Amino acid sequence: MEFINIAHAGVISDAPSLASAGMKILNFLLSVFGIVAIIMLVVSGVTYFFSAGNEEMNKKAKRATTYAIVGIILAMSGMIIVRMISQFYK
């Protein structure tokens, strides 16, 4: 007769800490934020390219580019800060 292996739960002390789980979630959200900012940078570049001299479209594209660059800087600095803070909890 063959026995079926049943999954066993680990000890609760083996579970990741709340700080570790929070850091993983925060890293994920900052990564998504950075990717969206990079996509926005590409979209604003395409908008600027196809504005064909329309001043209103140029202003919108330049403003979107500025916001995208600020978003990229914020996402990168946020990831650096999170990684520095996570070093204290290891």
ABEGO torsion letter per residue (X at the ends): XBBBBBBBBBBAAABBBAAAAAAAAAAAAAAAAAAAAAAAAAAAAAAAAAAGGBAAAAAAAAAAAAAAAAAAAAAAAAAAAAAAAAAAAX
